[in-house]
Amino acid sequence: MGVSCLIRDRVLFSRSTPGLVGAIRRGYSLSVSPNLLRTQAYIGGHWVSAPASFPVLDPATGKELAKVEDCGPHEAKEAVNAAYTAFQSWKQSLAKERSVLLRKWYELVMQNKDDLAKLITAECGKPLKEAHGEVAYSASFLEWFSEEARRVYGDVVPLTAKDRRLLILKQPVGVASIITPWNFPSAMITRKAGAALAAGCTVVVKPAEDTPLSALALAEGSAVNGPHNGDKQATPSDGGQASRGNGAAAARLPSARDTPALADQAGIPAGVYNVIPCSRTSTPAVGEVLCTNPLVSKISFTGSTATGKVLLRHAAGTVKRVSMELGGNAPFIVFDSADVDQAVIGAMGSKFRNSGQTCVCSNRFLVQKGIHDVFVEKLAKAMEKELHVGHGFESKTTQGPLINERAAEKVEKQIADAVSHGAKVVKGGKRLKGSFMEPTLLSNVTTDMLCTQEETFGPLVPVLKFDTEKEALTIANSASVGLAGYFYSKDPSQIWRVAEQLEVGMVGVNEGLLSAAEAPFGGVKQSGIGREGSKYGIEEYVDLKYMCFGGLST
């Protein structure tokens, strides 16, 4: 029997048509297994309470979904200690054993895909169809790294002397702190944790304060086996108080009856996978522990460039391994030779997925003058026909809310700035109720406008007209970041030139969606360090050890 959270509020909806904005009243039921709706920290194989809690809100309505344990430095240290203890045995496990366990975890995620998708929509706001896509994407990393676990090969170096053999070993780095964002609350965890566990590392996950429920659900695991007899579940109605005692010491004790987690059910040993949610207020102190604790050997972070720089400074004190996927400002270039219809399809997919809240979303649209007007006209028609703003649980919704009102205010500010500098609003342009924004198309955009200088993270398409290929590349490469870039062209020579000259880590050629578990994900310049996914992702979690074996008889 599922836990039901009724969310009632008046929300404005739009079909991106001027004047078609209505107010409706509807109740949304979050009906998921009570064992997947967890609110406690997961440390050393136990569900653990903290002295305080914080609310998790539905971004569409602002209503509270649940109260989650607000972990602090103490809980962070406990999680690191648990991970370090578990690492001593986990690193000795066979690659095949780790492979089998990750495969089981993948299967459990897929068995619970419907409930996991509902949690993503509830706390992140993305449409349910997209949430289902994220669960599949999330699971794909567990599947991929379950296979890659058996392919962490070393090397044998050709002889330098007859009585020696030179070997290169690959060994797990140790405990990894994994700090993840809210826009992909499930996939960003498995992309990191899957690689770490496959390599033989243990992890402490700190999910974003806006979306901790998905992270905890990945750990939770009674959905298949059912709860232990007498287990008291933490639900939205009790605010995670089930095991909260009086005073800080009592609050840190685990529940009397612990429920096995998904990781547990898969057979992953206690302490290998830990989750410590915390509020925005507690995040700096918890983050500092995760980045400075000497027992932590590796930091993997996805988030803003500004925060990444702070974490790098923390990591420098103990010279930790780091991999960081930071901000982007992706160009989307359409050349005169392009198939305009295909470019419009690519623009719709690249820009409006998750309401424009992805790090690889196209942010600056550069369209060559010969097809500029046709592209803008066709894109406006596609937005009119295909985009529907609403709550993520509405079946017609393609555009959910932004994560909070601050995010909507940023988009609103960018639109106002562009218009004040001469941009024309072709479509949308309005702020709706709460954190909802109309999908917006601007033309007559120039490079001195905010919307081209900073990452938007919202449903805004600013279109710049350019004359030459060189001009387009100059504009595209002017950003201090370089995560992803996209362009459309039918000219083979131009395709090679532009793909090689774009200063980004990932290029979509005649394609607006490029993420896949099999491909390396990461950027250049201030967009980060290292790669995730693919065969290269696991390399971020291993150290090379050179062994010189001498004194051999010939």
N, C-alpha and C positions, 0 to 999 in steps of 0.2 A: 504494500500500500504506500502510495507516494505522499510526500509532504506537499501541501498546496499553499502557495503564497498568492493571495489575491492582491493585485496591484490596480488601484482605481484612481484615475485622474482624467482631467480634460486635456487632450493633446490636439494640437493643430496638425492637420494633414494637408498636403499639397500634391498635385500631380505635375508640378512644375509648370502650371498654366496660370497666367496672371488672373487673379480674382478667384481662382479655384482653391480657396483655403477654407476648410470647414472645421468646426469643433465637434468632436464626438465623445461619447462617454462609454467606456467599455472596461470590463474587468478581465485581467489576464491571469490565468492560473498556471503557476510554475509547479507542475506535478512531476516530481522526480522521486526516485528511490530515496527514502530517508537516509540510507547509508552512503549516498553520494553527496548529500548536502551536509558537508562537514564544516565546523567552525573553529576547531582547535588546531594547534600546531601539531606536526607529525615529526617526532624526534626519537631516534633510536628504536623505531618500531612501535612507539606508543603515541596515543593521542594525549596531548599535554595542554593544560590551561595556563594562562598568564594572569598577572594581577589585574589587567584591564582589558577592555574590548573596544572595538570601533565599528561603526556601521558600514555596510556595503549597500550602495544605492542602485536602483534601476535608473540608468541615465535618461530614459525616455520620460519618466514621471517624477523622478526625484524621491520616490518612495523607498523606504528601507526594505531590503530583501532579507538581511540577516545581520547579526552582530558576530564579529570574528575576533578571536584572541589577538590582542595587541602585544606582540612579542617585543622585548627590549634586548639590551646587550647581554643580560644574563641568559635568556633563552637562546640567543645567537651563539654564545660560548658553549652552551650545553649541546647544541646541534653540531657545532664544529668538533667538539670532543667525541660525540657519538660517531660522526663520520670518520674521524681519525682512527678510532678504535676499530671500526668495521673495516677500514682500509687495510689493516695489517693482515687480515685473512682474505679479503676480497681480491687483493692484488695477486694472491697465490692461486686463485681459481683458474681453471682451464678456460681457454678461449671458447671452446665448444660449450662449456657449462654456461658461460655468460651469454653466448648466442642463444641457447635454448631458453633461458630465463627472459631475455628481451623479447623473444618471439612470443612467449606466453603473455607478456605484458601487452604486446601489440594486440593479441587476440582478445584480451579482456577489454581493452579500450574499444575495439570494434563491436564487441558484444553489448557494450553500454553506450553506443554512439548516440542514440536518441536523447538520453538523459544528459549526456555531456554537452550536446548541442544546445539543449534548453538552458543549461547553466551559462553557456557563453552568451547567448542572446539576452538573458536576464541581466547579467552584470556588465556586459560590454556594449550591448545595444544593437549589434549587427543583425541583419535579417536571418531568420532561422535557416533558410536555404544556405546562406553563406556560412553559418555556424556548423551545419552538417559538413560543408566542404572543409572547414578548418579541422574538424575532428578527424576526417580521413587524412588530411595533410599531416596532422599531428601524429597519427598512428603510423604514417608512412616512414617517419624517421626512426621509430622503434623497429619497424620491419627492416629498413635499410641497414641500420647499425647492428641488428642481430646477425645480419649476413657479413658485414664488414668486420665484426669482432674476430672472425676466423681468418682475416686477411691482413693482420698487422705484422708484416714481414720485416725481418732484419736483413743484413747483408753479410756476405763474405768477400773480403777485399783480396785482390790478387797478391800473391806472395811478394814480400820485399826481402825475405831471407828464407833459406831452406828449413831452418829450425823454428820458424814462427808461423802462426796462423793469426790473421787479423779479422775480427768479427765486429759487427755493429748490432747491438741489441736495442730493442724498443721496449721501454718500461713505463708504466703509468706514473704520472707526475705526482699524484696524491689526492688530497682533498680539494675539490673544486667548489668555489662559491659561484652560484648561478643567480644572476639578478635579471629579472625579465620584465617586459613592458605589458601594458594592458590591452594593446590592440590585437594581439594574437595570444590570448592568455593560456592556451593549451599548446599550440605548436612551437612557441618560442622556448618552452620548457623541454619538450621531447627532442627538439633539434640539438639542444645542448646536452641534456642528461643522457640521451641515447648514445651519443658519441663518448661521453665520459665513462659511462658504465661499461660500454663495449671495450674501452681501453684498459679497464681495471681500476678506474678512479671511483671515489665515492663523492656524493654531492650534498650541498646544502642550498636549497632553493629559496630565494626571497622573491615572491611574486609581487606584482604591482599592487598598491593599496586599493586601487579601484576594482581589481578583478582577482581576489584570492580564492574564490570558490572553485574555479576551474582547476587551479593548482592543487588544492586539497582533494578535489574529486579524483585527480589522477592517482593520488596516493590511496584513497579510500577503496575498499574492496569487498563489502558484504553484498554487493548487488547480485552476485552470483550465488554465494554460499549462504547468505542470510546472516543477520547479526547473532552474536553469541547470546545465549539466554541471559536475560537480565541486563543487557547492555543498554545504558541510558544514552540516547542520541541527543546531540546538540542541534536544535532546529531553530528557525527564525523566531518561534514563539518563546523559547527560553533564552535566546540570545547567546547561546554557547555557555550557559551557566551550569550545565549538568554536573560538571565536576569541580566547579569553582568553590574553593573553601574560603574561610575567613583568614585574611592576611596573605602576604606575598608568598611565604613559604608553603602554605597549604595550596595556594593557587597553582604552584608549579608542579604539583604531583600529578601523575598521569591518572586517567580514568580507572576506576576499580576494575572494570571489565573492558578490555580493549578489543576493538573490532579489527579483523585483518584487513589490510589495505590492498589495493590492486597490485601494488608492488609486492606486498606480502603474499598475496594469492599466487602471483607469478613465481614465487619462490625466492625473490630477491631478499637477501638477509637483512635483518634489522640494522639500521645505521647507515646502510649504503645510500638510501634516498631519504632525505629529510626536507621538511617544508616549514618555514617560519614566516607566517604573515605578520605584517605590522602596518600601523597607520602612517600617514604622511608625516606626522609629528615625530614618530619614532624612527623613521627611515634613516636619517643621517647617522644616528648612533649605531643602529644595527648594521648599516652599510660599512661604517668604519671598522666594526669588529670583523666583518666578513673580508675586508680588504687588508687588514693589518695583523690579524691573528697569525702567529708564526706557524701554526699547524696547517694553515691553508696554503697550498702551493700554487693554486691557479684561480684566476678570476675570469668569468665569462659574463659579459654585460651587453644588453641591447637597450638602447635608449638615446637620449639626446647627447649631442657632442659636448655640451657644457657639463653635464653630469659625468660623462666619460672622462673628461679631463680631471675632475675632482677625484674619481676613483683611481686614475693613473697616479696621481700624486700620493694617494694612500698606499698604493701597491709598491711605489718606489722604495719605501722604507725597508721592506724586506725582499725587494727585487723578485716579485712574483711573476710567473707567466701570466700573460693577459691576452684575451681575444675580445674585441669590441666591435659591435655593429652599431654605428652611430647615425647621425642625421643624414638626410639626403635632400637634394633639390633637383630632382630628375628632369632633364630636358626631354621633350617629345617633339621630334623634328619631322616635318612632312615636306618632302621635296617635290618639285613639279612633276617628276617622273612617277610619282607614287600612284597606286590604286587608291583613289580618294575614299571609296566606300570601305575598303579594308582598313584604311587609316582611321576612319570614324569608329569602326567596330573596335579597333585596338585602343583608341582614346577612351571609349566608354568603359572598357574593361580595366584599363590601367588607372583611370582617374577615379571612378566611382565605386570601386570595390571598397567595402567597409566605410562608405561615405567619404572616401578620400583619406582615410586614416591608416595608411600603410607607409612604411619607410621607403618603399619603391614606387609609390604613386607618382605619376607624372605631375610635375609642378609648374613647368614653364613650357608652353606650347608654341613652337616656332614653325610657322607655315610660310613657304615660299610664295612670293607675290603672284605667280601665275595661277595658283589654285587656291589662294587664301580665301576669297569670297565664297567659292563653292564649298570648301571645307567647313567654314563657319556656318553656312546655311544648312548643310546636311547634319552637322553636329547638333545644331539647335533643334532640328526636327527629331533626331534620335533621342535627345534628352526629353523632349515633349512626349514622345511615344512610350519610352521605356522606363522612365524614372518615376517612382511613386514614394513619397515620403510618409513614414508612419512608424508605429511601434514594430519592433522586430518580430513579434508574434503574429502580426497581421499577414495573411497569405500573399497579398499583393505588394507588400512593402519591398522595395529594393534599396531604399535609403533610410537607415535608422537615424537615431540622434547622434550627435557628437558626444564624446565621453563625459563632458560636463560643460557648464555655462562659460567657463574660461576659454574653452576651445572654440565655442561659438563666437565669443567676443573677439577672438583673434581673427577669425575669418571675416567678421563684420568690419573690423578695423581695416583689413587689407582691401576690402571692396570699397570702403569709403575713401581710403587713400588713393586708390586707382582712379576712381571717378573724379576726385578733386584735381587730379593731374591730367585729365582728359580722356580717360577710358570710357568706353560705351558699354552699358549693360544690355546685352543681347537677349539674355534669358535669366530669370530668377532675380537674385540680388537682395532678397529680403531675409531678415532674421525672423524666425517663427517663435513659437512658445518654447520657453526653457532652452534646451541645447539643440533644438532643431534649426537647420538652415535650409533655405531653398538651394538646390543645385544651381550654380551660377556660371554663366558664360560671358566673358568680357572680351571685347575687341579693342583695337587702337591702344594696345598696351605697350609700354616702353620699359626699358631696363632700369629706369630710376624709380620704379614703383615698388612698394614693399612686397607685393605678391610675387615678384620675380627675384627678390633679394633674400627672402627667407622661406623656409619650409612652411607650407600652409597647414597641412593635416586637416583638410576639410574639402567639401565638394565645390571647389572653385577652379574654373578653367580660364586662365588668362592667355589670350592669343596674341603673339607678336608676329608682325610681318617682316620677312627678311628678303634680301635680293640674291645673295650669292652663298655658295657652300662655305666659303671661308668666313663670311659674316656669321653664319649659323654656328659654326664650330667655335668661333671666338666668344659668342654669347654663351653657348653651352658650357664651355670650359672656364668661364670667368668665376664660377662658384668656388668657394674654399672647400667644398665637399664633393665627393664623387662616388656615389653608391651605385645607382642604376641610370641608364639612358636608353632612349628608344628612338628609332627613326624608320621612316617608310620611303622606299625607293625601289625602282625596277632596274636601275643602272648597276650592273655587276661591279664595274670599276669604282663607282661612287660608294657602293656598299663596303668594299674592302677599305677604301680610303677613310671613310667616316668611322667605321667600326674600330679601326686601329688608332684613330686620332682622338676619339672621345675619351676624356679623362675620367673614366668610371670603372668600377670593378665588374659590372655586368651590363651587357648590351642586348636589347631586344631588337632584332632586325625584322621588320614587317610582322612584329608580334608584340602585343601589349602585356602579356602575362608570361613571366619567365621563371618563377620559382618552382623548384622540384627537389626532392630529396637526393636525387642522383647528381645534382649540379652544385658547384661551390658557390656559396652565398657570402658576399662581403664587398667592401669598397676600398677606394684609394683616397689619398689626401686626408681630410679630417672626417671622413666617413668610417674610419675604423682601422682595426688591426686584425689580421687573421681571416680565416674562412670557416664557414659552418656548412654542414651537409656534405654530401659527396664522399669520395675516398679521401679527400684532403681534410675533411672536418675532424676525423679521428686523430690526425697528426697534432692537433692543438692540445691533446691530452696525453702525449707521450714524450718522454725524454730519450735522447739518443745516448747510448753508452758504448764507448769503444773498448773492446777487450783484446789485448795483445797476449796471445798464448805462446810462450816461448819454451826453450829447452827441449824441443821435440827431436827425436831421432830420425834421421833421414835414411 
